[in-house]
Amino acid sequence: MNAITRLPFLGNLEQGADDPFHIPEREGERRRYRTIWISDIHLGTRGCNATMLIDFLDSVDSETIYLVGDIIDGWRLKKRFYWPQAHNDVVWRIMKRAKRGTRVVYIPGNHDEMFRQFTGMNFGGVEIRRKAIHVTADGRKLLVLHGDEFDTIMLAHRWLAFVGDAAYTLMMRLNVVVNAVRQRMGLPYWSLSKMAKHKVKNAVEFISKFEDVVAHEAATRGVDGVVCGHIHNAEMRQIAGVDYYNDGDWVEGCTALVEHFDGRMEVLHWADEIAARAAKEAARDSSRLAA
Ligand SMILES: [Mn+2]
């Protein structure tokens, strides 16, 4: 709880300060969606891609936004306090949306489970829920939850969730170094990379197992689909007659799930969107020069 009370935006909330943005808001037209889902932002960690998320928040708007858990990483904050300005900016942008009339529903995950005790409460227009039912424009009922609820079922596979993380990258780098040294010593190639590859295969299995478990659980609850986060893997597909949606994360993937006004769903890959925008701007600049 200590780490949370130290978060600087809480003081600002009480004082009712306006727009204390460090990074100024982007100008220009915003793309409008009926609904936006984002999760696994992990504010309070170095891995969080806050500037990319700020660019996303300044480029889009919606009637409703769901924050599907692991927004603030309380686990990490407790160990080591890390809170740069950009992370404050994310919180403020979300609070500003709520103030402007966007419905903001916050469903805490396992890394921000300390907020679960506030379930049913409303903070500055942000509704805190354990889970939610979202009805799409085309009338489908979607169960929205973080996804750690299935960890007990997934327990046997749980340790694999960490593979594919920084640990894996480190292992691959280590593998190169270890084998360069071994080669110099005249030793044969060692199978660290083979071990790593085996683990990646397991990580893929973990993801598809998680998706199956979530979809089957949703089917028993009589909904048409499910939206979750937790495993940092954006996806949208039908599993056993259920629409499975995962909004991904803002650590590696930088993805969001959106619903268009006709109920059509889409996963936005924000790094690609930024690259496309830069290319368009460059083309416009060069055509202006030519004219
Ligand atoms: Mn999680």
Boltz pocket constraint, residues with backbone or C-beta under 6 A from the ligand:
constraints:
  - pocket:
      binder: B
      contacts: [[A, 69], [A, 70], [A, 109], [A, 110], [A, 111], [A, 146], [A, 148], [A, 229], [A, 230], [A, 231]]
      max_distance: 6.0
